[in-house]
Amino acid sequence: MTKTLKLGCIADDFTGATDLANNLVRSGMRVVQTIGVPTASLAADVDAVVVALKSRTIPAADAIAQSLDALKWLQAQGAEQIYFKYCSTFDSTPEGNIGPVTEALMDALGTDFTIATPAFPDNGRTVFKGYLFAGNVLLNESGMQNHPLTPMTDANLVRVMQAQTKRKVGLIDYKTVAQGEAAIRERIAALRAEGVGVAVVDATSNEDLHRLGPALKGMPVVTAGSGVAIGLPANFGLKPSLQASQLPVARGLQAVVSGSCSLATNAQVANFKATGRPAMAINPAALMNGQSSAVVQQVLAWAEPLLKDGPVLVYSTAEPEAVKAVQAQLGVAEAGALVEHALAAVARGLVDLGVKQLVVAGGETSGACVQALDIAQLQIGPQIDPGVPWCHAPSENGGVHITLKSGNFGTEDFFSKAFGVLR
């Protein structure tokens, strides 16, 4: 097979992978998302592959190893450029994993320079003078300071990135970006001469991202959120096309599984419940002492007679104070793993009951659910909200339509309106 792979992408969680794939599809690329590193060669004739890892919060050494495995596979498929995708809220700790993975990819590709920007203006994520804003407030005032695994208490991305990497970190500011490709390339050359290895890039609008795109042509590895993706397909001669997002016709029952504790998802849960649709909460404390299986069976018994009348919601979403109380009992990692595994078992059970249209909210929850459903590959379809597309996982019995929603993304009525997009 003639290899046509233009862009090889490595995403550090599953919702982030579909977020990136969505922007590439909307910009004209035919995209396949794989769950983990494939064991076989690429069979599909596509423009981009997004390898979805679950590496955002694992030990840095493990994240590096998985990312390098993904890189080797993408290189073997002929990828012309590599894209390392992380969250638009730059989710990480002072130890990583964004910096360590970036350095490892740069070393493997033999390059001394790359950019870093989580900017995604369509979802209110902008970078100005190196500071990350979520909507109208700094990142550390947005609710992300309460994230249970990766609390973000500093909005200065140069400072955050510098703590995670041995390379010198610099800035390409908004004034340079506004001048376009030539000015950006000139700034990159000046930064490299100063020994800078990673440059945070300002972007406050899609126009900024489109100005940045041409300057990234030929850069061996780009690191970013999903926003930068809108400016890259044109570098390969591609234009937006509706054909890139077509999926098989959707059938079957409908359900929502939510594990995110973000402000956005809390609001989406409240909105769904306000419509009068059935919703059942899972109390993390009830999963302790080997009770998970019983809780899952209880949830599925509740859902089974209701599914025929429309979507149901199963959620563990809670306010930050409630999350911290459970973490105090179980520990952060243990509490998170208990909830993820329970919700993944619920998702598996719902599909066994005939659910063929499934919304999953939360990055860690999405990763656990996709693995529980044995999904190896996703075809990327139409967008529901910025950064969130419907996808299709093929199987012998017709497959499952699934959307993997980042906790911070989507309008308040997301859970209700998502199914309308498939009609």
C-alpha positions as CSV (number, residue, x, y, z in Angstrom):
1,M,0.0,0.0,0.0
2,T,1.2,3.5,-0.8
3,K,1.7,5.3,2.4
4,T,-0.1,8.7,2.4
5,L,0.0,9.5,6.1
6,K,0.6,13.2,6.4
7,L,0.2,13.8,10.2
8,G,0.9,11.4,13.0
9,C,-0.6,12.4,16.3
10,I,0.0,11.2,19.9
11,A,-2.7,12.3,22.4
12,D,-2.3,11.9,26.1
13,D,-5.9,10.9,26.8
14,F,-8.9,9.6,24.8
15,T,-11.2,12.6,24.9
16,G,-8.2,14.8,23.8
17,A,-7.6,12.5,20.9
18,T,-11.1,12.8,19.6
19,D,-10.9,16.6,20.2
20,L,-7.8,16.8,18.0
21,A,-9.3,14.4,15.4
22,N,-12.4,16.5,15.3
23,N,-10.5,19.7,14.3
24,L,-8.5,17.8,11.7
25,V,-11.6,16.4,10.1
26,R,-13.3,19.8,10.1
27,S,-10.2,21.1,8.2
28,G,-10.4,18.4,5.6
29,M,-8.3,15.5,6.8
30,R,-9.6,11.9,6.7
31,V,-8.8,10.7,10.2
32,V,-8.7,7.4,12.1
33,Q,-8.2,7.3,15.9
34,T,-6.6,4.3,17.4
35,I,-7.0,3.2,21.0
36,G,-3.4,2.6,22.1
37,V,-0.5,1.8,19.8
38,P,-1.7,-0.6,17.0
39,T,0.0,-3.9,16.6
40,A,-0.6,-4.0,12.8
41,S,0.3,-1.7,10.0
42,L,-2.2,1.0,8.9
43,A,-4.8,-0.5,6.6
44,A,-7.0,2.6,5.9
45,D,-6.1,5.3,3.3
46,V,-6.2,8.4,5.6
47,D,-4.4,11.7,6.0
48,A,-3.9,11.5,9.7
49,V,-3.9,9.0,12.5
50,V,-4.4,10.0,16.2
51,V,-3.0,7.4,18.6
52,A,-4.9,7.8,21.8
53,L,-3.0,7.0,25.0
54,K,-4.0,7.1,28.6
55,S,-0.8,8.8,29.7
56,R,-1.7,12.2,31.2
57,T,-1.5,11.2,34.8
58,I,0.7,8.1,34.9
59,P,4.3,8.1,36.0
60,A,6.4,10.2,33.6
61,A,8.7,7.3,32.6
62,D,5.7,5.3,31.6
63,A,4.2,8.2,29.6
64,I,7.5,8.6,27.8
65,A,7.7,4.9,26.9
66,Q,4.2,4.8,25.6
67,S,4.7,8.0,23.6
68,L,7.9,6.7,22.0
69,D,6.2,3.4,21.1
70,A,3.5,5.5,19.4
71,L,6.1,7.5,17.6
72,K,7.9,4.4,16.2
73,W,4.6,3.1,14.9
74,L,3.6,6.4,13.3
75,Q,7.1,6.7,11.7
76,A,6.7,3.2,10.3
77,Q,3.5,4.3,8.6
78,G,5.3,7.2,6.9
79,A,4.0,10.1,9.0
80,E,5.5,13.3,7.7
81,Q,5.0,15.4,10.9
82,I,4.4,14.5,14.5
83,Y,1.8,16.2,16.7
84,F,1.9,15.7,20.5
85,K,-1.6,16.7,21.8
86,Y,-2.4,17.6,25.5
87,C,-5.3,19.3,27.1
88,S,-6.3,22.9,26.4
89,T,-6.0,23.5,30.2
90,F,-2.3,22.2,30.0
91,D,-3.2,19.6,32.6
92,S,0.0,18.5,34.3
93,T,2.0,18.6,37.5
94,P,5.4,20.2,38.1
95,E,7.0,16.8,37.2
96,G,5.1,16.4,33.9
97,N,4.0,14.8,31.8
98,I,3.9,17.4,29.1
99,G,7.6,18.5,29.4
100,P,9.2,15.0,29.7
101,V,7.2,13.6,26.8
102,T,8.0,16.7,24.7
103,E,11.7,16.3,25.4
104,A,11.7,12.6,24.6
105,L,9.9,13.1,21.3
106,M,12.4,15.9,20.4
107,D,15.3,13.7,21.2
108,A,14.0,10.8,19.2
109,L,13.3,13.0,16.2
110,G,16.7,14.8,16.5
111,T,15.2,18.3,16.7
112,D,16.3,21.1,18.9
113,F,13.1,23.2,18.8
114,T,9.3,23.0,19.0
115,I,6.4,25.1,20.1
116,A,3.9,24.6,22.9
117,T,0.4,26.2,23.0
118,P,-2.9,24.8,24.4
119,A,-4.8,27.7,22.8
120,F,-8.3,26.7,21.6
121,P,-10.3,29.9,21.1
122,D,-13.5,28.0,20.1
123,N,-13.6,26.7,23.6
124,G,-12.5,29.8,25.4
125,R,-8.9,28.8,25.8
126,T,-6.6,31.6,24.9
127,V,-2.9,32.4,25.5
128,F,-1.8,36.1,26.0
129,K,1.7,37.1,27.0
130,G,2.3,33.5,27.9
131,Y,-0.7,33.3,30.3
132,L,-3.5,30.8,29.7
133,F,-7.0,32.0,30.1
134,A,-10.1,29.8,30.4
135,G,-12.9,32.1,29.2
136,N,-12.5,35.5,30.9
137,V,-10.4,34.4,33.8
138,L,-6.8,33.1,34.3
139,L,-6.5,29.3,34.4
140,N,-5.9,29.2,38.1
141,E,-9.2,31.0,38.7
142,S,-11.3,28.9,36.4
143,G,-12.0,25.9,38.7
144,M,-9.0,24.0,37.3
145,Q,-7.1,24.8,40.6
146,N,-9.5,22.2,42.1
147,H,-8.8,19.4,39.6
148,P,-8.4,16.2,41.7
149,L,-5.4,14.9,39.8
150,T,-3.7,17.8,38.1
151,P,-4.6,21.1,40.0
152,M,-3.5,24.0,37.9
153,T,-2.4,26.9,40.2
154,D,-0.3,28.9,37.8
155,A,-1.5,30.4,34.5
156,N,2.0,31.3,33.3
157,L,2.8,28.6,30.7
158,V,6.5,29.6,30.3
159,R,6.9,29.0,34.1
160,V,4.8,25.8,34.1
161,M,6.7,24.4,31.1
162,Q,10.1,25.4,32.4
163,A,9.5,23.4,35.6
164,Q,9.0,20.3,33.5
165,T,11.9,20.5,31.0
166,K,15.6,20.9,31.0
167,R,15.4,22.9,27.7
168,K,15.1,26.6,27.9
169,V,11.6,27.9,27.4
170,G,10.7,31.1,25.6
171,L,7.7,33.0,24.2
172,I,6.4,33.9,20.8
173,D,4.0,36.7,21.8
174,Y,0.8,38.1,20.2
175,K,2.6,40.9,18.5
176,T,4.8,38.5,16.5
177,V,1.9,36.2,15.8
178,A,-0.2,39.1,14.4
179,Q,2.5,39.7,11.8
180,G,2.1,36.2,10.3
181,E,4.4,33.5,9.0
182,A,7.5,35.4,8.2
183,A,7.6,37.2,11.5
184,I,6.9,33.9,13.4
185,R,9.7,32.1,11.5
186,E,12.1,35.0,12.2
187,R,11.2,34.8,15.9
188,I,11.8,31.1,16.0
189,A,15.3,31.6,14.4
190,A,16.1,34.2,17.1
191,L,14.9,32.0,19.9
192,R,17.0,29.0,18.6
193,A,20.0,31.3,18.4
194,E,19.4,32.1,22.1
195,G,19.4,28.4,23.0
196,V,15.6,28.2,23.5
197,G,14.2,24.7,22.8
198,V,10.5,25.2,23.5
199,A,8.5,28.3,22.7
200,V,5.1,29.0,24.2
201,V,3.0,30.7,21.5
202,D,0.3,33.3,22.2
203,A,-3.1,32.9,20.4
204,T,-6.3,34.6,21.2
205,S,-8.3,33.8,18.0
206,N,-8.6,31.3,15.2
207,E,-7.0,33.8,13.0
208,D,-3.9,33.6,15.2
209,L,-3.9,29.8,14.8
210,H,-4.2,30.1,11.0
211,R,-1.3,32.6,10.9
212,L,0.7,30.2,13.0
213,G,0.0,27.1,10.9
214,P,2.2,27.9,7.8
215,A,5.1,28.7,10.1
216,L,5.0,25.1,11.5
217,K,5.3,23.5,8.1
218,G,8.3,21.1,8.2
219,M,8.7,21.3,12.0
220,P,9.4,17.7,13.0
221,V,7.2,17.7,16.1
222,V,4.5,20.2,17.2
223,T,3.1,20.2,20.7
224,A,-0.2,21.8,21.4
225,G,-3.8,21.4,22.4
226,S,-6.2,20.7,19.6
227,G,-6.6,24.3,18.4
228,V,-3.3,24.4,16.4
229,A,-4.7,21.6,14.3
230,I,-7.0,23.9,12.3
231,G,-4.0,25.6,10.7
232,L,-2.0,22.4,9.7
233,P,-4.1,20.6,7.0
234,A,-3.6,23.5,4.5
235,N,0.2,22.8,4.7
236,F,-0.6,19.5,3.0
237,G,-2.9,21.1,0.4
238,L,-6.1,20.0,2.0
239,K,-9.4,22.0,2.4
240,P,-12.5,21.5,4.5
241,S,-14.9,18.8,3.2
242,L,-18.1,17.3,4.5
243,Q,-17.2,13.9,3.2
244,A,-14.4,13.6,5.8
245,S,-17.0,13.4,8.7
246,Q,-19.6,10.9,7.4
247,L,-20.5,8.0,9.7
248,P,-22.8,5.0,9.4
249,V,-26.4,5.5,10.2
250,A,-27.0,5.5,14.0
251,R,-29.4,2.9,15.6
252,G,-30.0,1.4,19.0
253,L,-30.6,2.7,22.5
254,Q,-29.0,5.8,24.1
255,A,-27.2,6.5,27.3
256,V,-24.8,8.9,29.0
257,V,-22.0,7.9,31.4
258,S,-20.3,10.8,33.3
259,G,-17.2,10.7,35.5
260,S,-15.9,14.3,35.2
261,C,-16.0,16.7,38.2
262,S,-15.5,19.8,36.1
263,L,-17.7,22.9,36.4
264,A,-18.9,22.3,32.8
265,T,-19.9,18.7,33.4
266,N,-21.6,19.5,36.7
267,A,-23.8,22.0,34.8
268,Q,-24.5,19.4,32.1
269,V,-25.6,16.8,34.6
270,A,-27.9,19.4,36.3
271,N,-29.3,20.3,32.9
272,F,-30.1,16.7,31.9
273,K,-31.7,16.1,35.3
274,A,-33.8,19.2,34.9
275,T,-35.3,17.9,31.7
276,G,-36.9,15.1,33.7
277,R,-34.9,12.3,32.1
278,P,-33.8,9.4,34.3
279,A,-30.4,9.9,36.1
280,M,-28.7,7.8,38.7
281,A,-25.7,8.9,40.8
282,I,-22.9,6.5,41.9
283,N,-21.5,7.4,45.3
284,P,-17.7,6.7,45.3
285,A,-17.8,5.7,48.9
286,A,-20.3,2.9,48.1
287,L,-17.7,1.3,45.9
288,M,-15.4,0.6,48.8
289,N,-14.7,-2.9,50.3
290,G,-15.4,-4.9,47.2
291,Q,-18.9,-3.5,46.7
292,S,-18.3,-2.2,43.1
293,S,-19.8,-5.3,41.4
294,A,-23.0,-5.0,43.4
295,V,-23.3,-1.2,42.7
296,V,-22.8,-1.8,38.9
297,Q,-25.5,-4.5,38.9
298,Q,-27.9,-2.2,40.8
299,V,-27.3,0.6,38.2
300,L,-27.9,-1.8,35.2
301,A,-31.1,-3.2,36.8
302,W,-32.3,0.4,37.2
303,A,-31.5,1.4,33.6
304,E,-32.8,-1.7,31.7
305,P,-36.5,-0.9,31.8
306,L,-35.9,2.8,31.2
307,L,-33.7,2.7,28.1
308,K,-36.6,2.0,25.7
309,D,-38.0,5.5,26.4
310,G,-34.8,7.5,25.7
311,P,-31.4,8.2,27.1
312,V,-30.5,7.6,30.7
313,L,-27.6,9.2,32.7
314,V,-25.3,7.4,35.1
315,Y,-22.9,9.8,36.8
316,S,-20.3,10.1,39.6
317,T,-20.0,13.9,38.9
318,A,-19.7,15.8,42.2
319,E,-18.6,19.2,43.6
320,P,-14.9,19.6,44.5
321,E,-15.6,19.4,48.3
322,A,-17.4,16.0,47.9
323,V,-14.5,14.7,45.8
324,K,-11.9,15.8,48.3
325,A,-13.9,14.0,51.1
326,V,-13.8,10.7,49.3
327,Q,-10.1,11.2,48.4
328,A,-9.4,11.7,52.1
329,Q,-10.9,8.3,52.8
330,L,-9.4,6.3,49.9
331,G,-6.5,8.4,48.5
332,V,-6.5,10.3,45.2
333,A,-5.5,7.5,42.9
334,E,-7.6,4.8,44.6
335,A,-10.7,6.9,44.6
336,G,-10.3,7.8,40.9
337,A,-9.6,4.2,39.9
338,L,-12.6,2.8,41.8
339,V,-15.0,5.3,40.0
340,E,-13.4,4.7,36.6
341,H,-13.6,0.9,36.8
342,A,-17.2,1.1,38.0
343,L,-18.3,3.5,35.3
344,A,-16.5,1.4,32.7
345,A,-18.4,-1.7,33.8
346,V,-21.6,0.2,33.6
347,A,-20.8,1.3,30.0
348,R,-20.0,-2.3,29.1
349,G,-23.3,-3.5,30.7
350,L,-25.3,-0.7,28.9
351,V,-23.9,-1.8,25.5
352,D,-24.8,-5.4,26.3
353,L,-28.4,-4.1,27.0
354,G,-28.6,-2.7,23.5
355,V,-27.1,0.8,23.8
356,K,-25.6,1.8,20.5
357,Q,-25.3,5.5,21.1
358,L,-23.2,6.4,24.1
359,V,-22.0,9.7,25.5
360,V,-19.0,9.5,27.9
361,A,-17.9,12.5,29.8
362,G,-14.4,12.9,31.4
363,G,-11.0,12.0,30.1
364,E,-10.1,9.3,32.6
365,T,-13.6,7.9,32.4
366,S,-13.5,7.8,28.6
367,G,-10.2,5.9,28.7
368,A,-11.6,3.3,31.0
369,C,-14.9,2.9,29.1
370,V,-13.2,2.6,25.7
371,Q,-10.9,-0.1,27.1
372,A,-13.8,-2.0,28.7
373,L,-15.6,-1.9,25.4
374,D,-12.6,-3.4,23.6
375,I,-12.6,-0.5,21.1
376,A,-9.4,-0.5,19.0
377,Q,-10.2,2.1,16.4
378,L,-12.6,5.0,15.9
379,Q,-13.8,6.7,12.8
380,I,-14.3,10.5,13.4
381,G,-17.6,12.0,12.5
382,P,-19.6,15.3,12.9
383,Q,-19.0,17.8,15.6
384,I,-21.5,18.2,18.5
385,D,-19.7,21.1,20.2
386,P,-16.2,22.5,19.6
387,G,-13.7,19.8,20.4
388,V,-16.3,17.0,20.7
389,P,-17.3,14.8,17.7
390,W,-19.4,11.7,17.4
391,C,-17.3,8.7,16.5
392,H,-18.0,5.2,15.3
393,A,-16.4,2.0,16.6
394,P,-16.9,-0.8,14.0
395,S,-17.8,-4.3,15.1
396,E,-19.5,-7.4,13.8
397,N,-22.9,-6.4,15.2
398,G,-22.9,-3.0,13.5
399,G,-20.7,-1.1,16.0
400,V,-21.3,1.6,18.5
401,H,-21.6,5.4,18.0
402,I,-19.7,7.0,20.9
403,T,-18.6,10.5,21.9
404,L,-15.8,11.1,24.3
405,K,-16.3,14.5,25.9
406,S,-13.6,16.3,27.8
407,G,-14.9,17.4,31.2
408,N,-14.5,21.1,30.4
409,F,-16.1,21.1,27.0
410,G,-19.7,21.4,25.8
411,T,-22.7,23.6,26.4
412,E,-25.0,23.0,29.3
413,D,-27.5,21.0,27.2
414,F,-24.8,18.8,25.7
415,F,-26.1,15.5,27.0
416,S,-29.5,16.1,25.5
417,K,-28.6,17.7,22.2
418,A,-25.8,15.2,21.3
419,F,-28.2,12.5,20.2
420,G,-30.0,15.0,17.9
421,V,-26.8,15.3,15.8
422,L,-27.0,11.7,14.8
423,R,-30.6,11.8,13.6
